[in-house]
Amino acid sequence: MYEEFTQNRIAELRMQKNVSARELSLALGQNSSYINQIENRKALPSLQGLFYICEYFGITPQQFFDSSDPCPARLAQLTEELKGLDEETLTHIAALVHRLADSR
């Protein structure tokens, strides 16, 4: 169960970032087929490898395994940007988010 989720999640995050499996593999300091092997269900990353993958995408392992969040890196970035806003602005943004969520 977690094996398939892990493999699919890496592919999903990689596509969101618009990076090839080869580019990601090399950025992680691995051989050029490392991510391809994971996504094709021939291997799984070690725990340390998973931490490096999370670091590459700018997310925590918790965000990686949160299947209810399809765009964890973007949400993490937005959260950081929101931290610098004042209360009034956050109230307006919250109202907008509620309106958008209700219109889905």
Secondary structure as UniProt FT lines:
FT   HELIX           2..16
FT   TURN            17..18
FT   HELIX           21..27
FT   TURN            28..29
FT   TURN            32..33
FT   HELIX           34..39
FT   TURN            40..41
FT   HELIX           47..57
FT   HELIX           61..65
FT   TURN            67..68
FT   HELIX           72..82
FT   TURN            83..84
FT   HELIX           87..102
//
